[in-house]
Amino acid sequence: MRIPRMAIEAESPEQLGYDRLRFNLTESSVRDRSLAEFDLDLKALTLCYGDHLGRADLRAMIADRAGGGLAADDVLITAGASAALFIIALTLLEAGDHLVVVRPNYATNIETPRAIGCDISYLDLDFDRGFSLDLEAMAALIRPTTRLISITAPHNPTGVALTEGDLRAVIALAAQVGARVLVDETYRDMSFAPPPPVAATLDPRAISVCSLSKAFGIPGIRTGWIVTADADLALRFLCAKEQIGICGSVVDEAIAAAAYAQADRWLTENDARLRAAFAVVADWMAAEPLLEWVEPQGGCVAFPRIRDSAGVDVAAFHRILNDEHGCYVGPGHWFEQSDRYFRLGYGWPTPQELVGGLAAISAALRAARA
């Protein structure tokens, strides 16, 4: 299996160097936290092999918060959501298997099945339809041989949310052919409306993936998880994890447990900050005639588009934005879309950086007009 390097990783701010950025609007998370924010002493922690499923108290908290009768053993801790997605693809898919993937999407949800050699049908979300999930179009893509349907909720990179009815409808479509449903819920804890239930609580064929990287602002500890109520499938995921790395880092999982224990407080604080930042972006978009967008309903990102009528040289826009303003956004090609689109992260920058970055985008758009 040959795995290509994804543009979203090769061009990420940590690879480019944070010293080159004045305004970092690429990040799809809240602001990174430091260990100083934890009242945590790890000196007595034994650096042994950990529970292969993951730290028990962390799994129990995740299951309890998900509800729906889930238990700790329905949760498998992974090295971030990216490892969870890799484990799921490695476990469920083989060369030639068919799956349906919503696009645009986080690149791992596409590149890993592609590297395996799967037959992929893409459900391309349409800006002019508000990036809404077209269930009729999805149904038309499903085959008797479909093994997996892959969606995100809220959607990355658009921020469009799904309802419980949407999730149940997708699960029902999968049930017709015996397929599984992968729901990437990385942004579930950042929603402007009450989110639908954790997908894995709705049906054993639904698999939920989440992490502490985005809503908790601690991507450096590499802690995510898979949730499934199907015990046989959970065992298969565990077998794959054990072949990859046996268990997780006991240090990472100790920090993760301390963070997750504060979920109510942290997520409430996030909500206030995200709403304030989103209001700034919404006001700017309303006053920026060269751009259009589908207003996000969740997450901490938006996916605006440069208007066709704007007369902007798109390549020049990105070059000027990067090189002259030190401002970075996530270009559309990260998501196999035109670079007229860009992902704009508003949860990570400080209020001053956000305002400065938005002003830089406006300036670069005008400098790039023909």
C-alpha positions as CSV (number, residue, x, y, z in Angstrom):
1,M,0.0,0.0,0.0
2,R,1.5,3.3,-1.1
3,I,0.4,6.3,0.9
4,P,1.0,9.7,-0.6
5,R,1.8,12.8,1.4
6,M,-1.3,14.8,1.7
7,A,-1.2,18.5,0.8
8,I,-3.0,19.4,4.0
9,E,0.0,18.0,5.9
10,A,2.9,19.0,3.7
11,E,1.5,22.6,3.7
12,S,0.4,22.8,7.3
13,P,1.6,25.7,9.4
14,E,3.7,23.4,11.7
15,Q,5.6,22.3,8.6
16,L,5.9,25.7,7.0
17,G,7.1,27.1,10.3
18,Y,5.1,29.2,12.7
19,D,7.7,32.0,12.5
20,R,6.6,32.7,9.0
21,L,3.0,33.4,10.0
22,R,1.6,36.7,11.3
23,F,-2.0,35.6,11.0
24,N,-2.6,31.9,11.2
25,L,-6.1,31.2,9.9
26,T,-5.4,27.7,8.8
27,E,-6.0,26.0,12.1
28,S,-9.1,24.0,12.5
29,S,-9.1,23.9,16.3
30,V,-9.4,26.2,19.3
31,R,-6.2,27.8,20.6
32,D,-3.5,25.3,21.7
33,R,-3.3,24.8,25.5
34,S,-0.1,24.3,27.6
35,L,0.6,22.0,30.4
36,A,0.7,25.0,32.7
37,E,-3.1,25.0,32.5
38,F,-3.3,21.6,34.2
39,D,-3.0,20.9,37.9
40,L,-1.2,17.6,37.1
41,D,1.8,15.9,38.6
42,L,3.1,13.1,36.4
43,K,6.2,12.3,38.4
44,A,4.8,9.1,39.9
45,L,3.4,7.8,36.6
46,T,4.8,4.5,35.7
47,L,5.9,4.5,32.1
48,C,4.6,1.0,31.3
49,Y,2.5,-0.6,28.6
50,G,-1.0,0.7,29.1
51,D,-4.3,-0.9,28.7
52,H,-4.5,-1.8,25.0
53,L,-8.0,-0.4,24.8
54,G,-6.8,2.8,26.4
55,R,-7.0,4.2,29.9
56,A,-10.1,2.9,31.6
57,D,-11.3,6.0,33.3
58,L,-10.9,8.0,30.1
59,R,-12.9,5.5,28.2
60,A,-15.6,5.5,30.9
61,M,-15.9,9.3,30.7
62,I,-16.2,9.2,27.0
63,A,-18.9,6.5,27.1
64,D,-20.8,8.3,29.8
65,R,-20.8,11.6,28.0
66,A,-21.9,9.9,24.8
67,G,-24.9,8.3,26.6
68,G,-27.1,5.8,24.8
69,G,-26.1,2.9,27.0
70,L,-22.5,2.8,25.8
71,A,-19.9,1.3,28.0
72,A,-16.2,1.9,28.5
73,D,-15.4,-1.2,26.4
74,D,-17.2,0.3,23.4
75,V,-14.5,3.0,23.3
76,L,-11.0,2.4,21.8
77,I,-8.4,5.1,22.4
78,T,-6.2,5.9,19.4
79,A,-3.4,8.2,18.5
80,G,-5.7,11.0,17.4
81,A,-8.7,10.9,15.1
82,S,-6.3,10.4,12.2
83,A,-5.2,7.1,13.6
84,A,-8.8,6.1,14.3
85,L,-9.7,6.8,10.6
86,F,-6.7,4.7,9.5
87,I,-7.6,1.8,11.7
88,I,-11.2,1.8,10.5
89,A,-10.2,1.8,6.8
90,L,-7.5,-0.8,7.4
91,T,-10.0,-3.1,9.2
92,L,-13.1,-2.7,7.0
93,L,-11.7,-2.2,3.5
94,E,-9.8,-4.2,1.0
95,A,-8.7,-3.4,-2.6
96,G,-11.7,-3.3,-4.8
97,D,-14.3,-2.7,-2.0
98,H,-16.8,0.0,-2.7
99,L,-17.5,3.0,-0.4
100,V,-19.3,6.3,-0.6
101,V,-17.4,9.3,0.7
102,V,-18.8,12.8,1.1
103,R,-16.6,15.4,-0.5
104,P,-15.1,17.9,0.4
105,N,-13.7,16.1,3.4
106,Y,-10.7,15.7,5.6
107,A,-8.1,14.2,3.3
108,T,-7.5,11.0,5.4
109,N,-11.1,10.0,4.8
110,I,-10.3,9.9,1.1
111,E,-6.6,9.1,0.8
112,T,-6.5,6.0,3.0
113,P,-9.2,4.2,1.1
114,R,-7.7,5.4,-2.1
115,A,-4.3,4.0,-1.1
116,I,-5.9,0.6,-0.2
117,G,-7.2,0.5,-3.7
118,C,-10.9,0.9,-3.0
119,D,-13.6,1.8,-5.5
120,I,-14.8,5.2,-4.3
121,S,-18.0,7.0,-5.2
122,Y,-17.9,10.7,-4.1
123,L,-21.0,12.6,-3.0
124,D,-19.9,16.1,-3.9
125,L,-21.5,18.7,-1.7
126,D,-22.8,21.7,-3.7
127,F,-22.2,25.3,-2.6
128,D,-25.4,26.3,-4.4
129,R,-27.4,23.8,-2.3
130,G,-25.9,25.1,0.9
131,F,-23.5,22.1,1.1
132,S,-26.5,20.1,2.4
133,L,-26.4,16.3,2.4
134,D,-28.4,15.1,-0.6
135,L,-29.8,11.8,0.6
136,E,-31.3,11.0,-2.8
137,A,-27.9,11.4,-4.5
138,M,-26.3,9.3,-1.8
139,A,-28.9,6.5,-2.3
140,A,-28.1,6.6,-6.1
141,L,-24.4,6.0,-5.3
142,I,-24.9,3.0,-3.1
143,R,-24.4,-0.4,-4.5
144,P,-25.1,-4.0,-3.3
145,T,-21.3,-4.2,-2.8
146,T,-21.0,-1.0,-0.8
147,R,-19.0,-1.6,2.4
148,L,-18.8,1.8,4.0
149,I,-20.4,5.3,3.9
150,S,-18.2,8.0,5.2
151,I,-19.6,11.3,6.4
152,T,-18.6,14.1,8.8
153,A,-20.8,15.9,11.4
154,P,-20.5,18.8,11.7
155,H,-18.9,18.9,8.2
156,N,-15.2,19.7,7.7
157,P,-14.4,22.2,6.1
158,T,-17.8,23.9,5.7
159,G,-19.2,23.7,9.2
160,V,-22.6,22.6,8.0
161,A,-24.4,20.4,10.6
162,L,-26.5,17.3,10.3
163,T,-29.6,16.5,12.2
164,E,-30.5,13.2,13.9
165,G,-32.9,12.6,11.1
166,D,-30.0,12.9,8.6
167,L,-27.9,10.4,10.5
168,R,-30.7,7.9,10.8
169,A,-31.5,8.2,7.1
170,V,-27.8,7.5,6.2
171,I,-27.8,4.5,8.6
172,A,-31.0,3.2,7.0
173,L,-29.4,3.5,3.5
174,A,-26.4,1.5,4.8
175,A,-28.6,-1.1,6.3
176,Q,-30.2,-1.9,3.0
177,V,-26.8,-3.3,1.7
178,G,-25.2,-4.3,5.0
179,A,-22.7,-1.4,5.0
180,R,-21.2,0.4,7.9
181,V,-21.4,4.2,8.5
182,L,-18.3,6.1,9.5
183,V,-19.2,9.4,11.2
184,D,-16.2,11.7,11.8
185,E,-17.5,13.7,14.8
186,T,-14.3,15.6,15.4
187,Y,-16.2,18.9,15.6
188,R,-19.2,17.6,17.5
189,D,-18.3,19.5,20.6
190,M,-18.2,22.8,18.8
191,S,-21.8,23.4,17.6
192,F,-24.0,26.5,17.6
193,A,-27.1,24.3,18.1
194,P,-27.6,21.2,20.2
195,P,-25.8,18.4,18.3
196,P,-27.5,15.1,17.3
197,P,-26.7,12.0,19.3
198,V,-23.3,10.4,19.0
199,A,-23.9,8.3,15.9
200,A,-22.7,5.0,17.5
201,T,-25.6,5.3,20.0
202,L,-28.1,5.1,17.2
203,D,-27.2,1.8,15.6
204,P,-24.4,-0.8,15.9
205,R,-23.5,-0.3,12.3
206,A,-22.6,3.4,13.0
207,I,-19.0,4.1,14.0
208,S,-18.1,7.4,15.7
209,V,-14.7,9.0,15.7
210,C,-13.6,12.0,17.7
211,S,-10.5,13.4,19.5
212,L,-9.2,16.0,21.9
213,S,-7.3,17.9,19.2
214,K,-10.0,20.3,18.0
215,A,-12.4,21.3,20.7
216,F,-10.0,20.8,23.6
217,G,-7.0,22.4,21.9
218,I,-4.5,19.7,22.8
219,P,-3.4,18.1,19.5
220,G,0.1,17.5,20.8
221,I,-0.9,14.6,23.0
222,R,-2.4,12.7,20.1
223,T,-5.5,11.3,21.7
224,G,-8.6,10.3,19.8
225,W,-11.1,7.4,19.9
226,I,-13.4,5.1,18.0
227,V,-16.8,4.3,19.4
228,T,-18.8,1.3,18.3
229,A,-21.6,-0.8,20.0
230,D,-20.7,-3.8,17.8
231,A,-18.5,-5.9,20.1
232,D,-17.1,-8.0,17.3
233,L,-16.1,-5.0,15.3
234,A,-14.6,-3.4,18.4
235,L,-12.3,-6.4,18.7
236,R,-11.2,-6.1,15.1
237,F,-10.3,-2.5,15.6
238,L,-8.4,-3.4,18.8
239,C,-6.4,-6.1,16.8
240,A,-5.4,-3.5,14.2
241,K,-4.4,-1.0,16.9
242,E,-2.2,-3.7,18.6
243,Q,-0.4,-4.4,15.3
244,I,0.3,-0.7,14.8
245,G,1.4,0.3,18.3
246,I,0.2,-2.2,20.9
247,C,-1.2,0.6,23.2
248,G,-1.2,4.3,23.5
249,S,1.2,6.6,25.4
250,V,0.4,6.4,29.1
251,V,1.6,10.0,29.4
252,D,-0.8,11.2,26.7
253,E,-3.7,9.3,28.2
254,A,-3.1,10.7,31.7
255,I,-3.2,14.2,30.3
256,A,-6.2,13.3,28.2
257,A,-8.1,12.0,31.2
258,A,-7.4,15.2,33.2
259,A,-8.6,17.3,30.3
260,Y,-11.7,15.3,29.6
261,A,-12.7,15.5,33.3
262,Q,-13.0,19.3,32.7
263,A,-15.1,19.0,29.6
264,D,-18.1,20.9,30.8
265,R,-16.0,23.9,31.8
266,W,-13.7,23.9,28.8
267,L,-16.5,23.4,26.3
268,T,-18.6,26.2,27.8
269,E,-15.6,28.6,27.6
270,N,-15.0,27.5,24.0
271,D,-18.6,28.2,23.1
272,A,-18.4,31.8,24.3
273,R,-15.1,32.4,22.5
274,L,-16.3,30.8,19.3
275,R,-19.5,32.7,19.2
276,A,-17.6,36.0,19.6
277,A,-15.1,35.0,16.9
278,F,-17.8,33.9,14.5
279,A,-19.6,37.2,14.9
280,V,-16.5,39.0,13.8
281,V,-16.2,36.7,10.7
282,A,-19.9,37.1,9.9
283,D,-19.7,40.9,10.0
284,W,-16.6,40.8,7.8
285,M,-18.3,38.5,5.3
286,A,-21.4,40.7,5.2
287,A,-19.1,43.6,4.2
288,E,-16.8,41.8,1.8
289,P,-18.4,41.8,-1.7
290,L,-15.7,39.7,-3.3
291,L,-16.5,36.6,-1.2
292,E,-19.6,34.4,-0.7
293,W,-20.2,31.6,1.8
294,V,-22.5,29.1,3.3
295,E,-22.8,30.2,6.9
296,P,-21.4,27.4,9.1
297,Q,-23.5,25.9,11.9
298,G,-20.8,24.2,13.9
299,G,-17.1,23.6,14.2
300,C,-14.6,26.5,14.1
301,V,-14.1,26.8,10.4
302,A,-15.8,28.3,7.4
303,F,-15.3,27.6,3.7
304,P,-15.9,30.8,1.8
305,R,-15.5,31.2,-2.0
306,I,-14.1,33.9,-4.1
307,R,-16.9,35.1,-6.4
308,D,-16.6,34.4,-10.1
309,S,-17.5,38.0,-10.7
310,A,-14.7,39.3,-8.5
311,G,-12.1,39.2,-11.2
312,V,-9.5,37.8,-8.8
313,D,-6.4,35.9,-10.0
314,V,-6.8,33.1,-7.5
315,A,-3.2,31.9,-7.6
316,A,-2.0,35.5,-7.1
317,F,-4.4,35.9,-4.2
318,H,-2.9,33.0,-2.3
319,R,0.7,34.0,-3.1
320,I,0.1,37.6,-2.0
321,L,-1.8,36.6,1.1
322,N,1.1,34.2,2.2
323,D,4.2,36.1,1.1
324,E,3.2,39.7,1.6
325,H,0.8,39.5,4.5
326,G,2.1,36.4,6.3
327,C,-1.5,35.2,6.5
328,Y,-2.4,31.6,5.8
329,V,-5.7,29.9,5.1
330,G,-6.4,26.4,4.0
331,P,-6.6,26.4,0.2
332,G,-9.3,24.5,-1.6
333,H,-6.9,21.9,-3.0
334,W,-6.4,20.5,0.5
335,F,-10.0,19.2,0.0
336,E,-9.8,18.4,-3.7
337,Q,-11.7,21.6,-4.5
338,S,-10.9,24.7,-6.5
339,D,-8.6,27.2,-4.8
340,R,-11.4,29.7,-5.2
341,Y,-12.5,28.1,-1.9
342,F,-10.4,28.3,1.3
343,R,-10.9,27.1,4.8
344,L,-10.9,29.9,7.3
345,G,-10.3,28.9,10.9
346,Y,-11.6,31.4,13.4
347,G,-11.2,29.4,16.7
348,W,-7.4,29.4,17.0
349,P,-6.3,33.0,16.4
350,T,-6.5,35.6,19.1
351,P,-9.2,38.3,18.5
352,Q,-6.5,40.7,17.3
353,E,-5.0,38.1,15.0
354,L,-8.4,37.2,13.6
355,V,-9.2,40.9,12.8
356,G,-5.7,41.3,11.2
357,G,-6.0,38.1,9.2
358,L,-9.4,39.1,7.8
359,A,-8.1,42.5,6.8
360,A,-5.2,40.8,5.1
361,I,-7.5,38.6,3.1
362,S,-9.5,41.6,1.9
363,A,-6.3,43.4,0.9
364,A,-4.9,40.4,-0.9
365,L,-8.2,39.9,-2.8
366,R,-8.0,43.5,-4.1
367,A,-4.3,43.3,-4.9
368,A,-4.9,40.2,-7.0
369,R,-7.7,41.6,-9.1
370,A,-7.0,41.7,-12.8
